[in-house]
Amino acid sequence: MTKEECMEALSKHADIKPVITSTVWNELEKENKEFFEAYAQSQGKGDRISEEETSQMIQKLISDSSKDSDD
């Protein structure tokens, strides 16, 4: 999933403003250069997941996050 796709998915499924996702993404890129280099290479090879899989992952992250905040 590209940065833009991530921004769109989080906006649609989790009501997170695209500017927030973009800011976090940029900071993650700064802190995890090796990961994002590998990520960029995998994106170039077509190793992309479907919107359905992305939605499921986002919902799981939201669910896990709300469980953590309840503890």
Secondary structure as UniProt FT lines:
FT   HELIX           3..14
FT   HELIX           18..31
FT   HELIX           33..44
FT   TURN            45..46
FT   HELIX           51..70
//
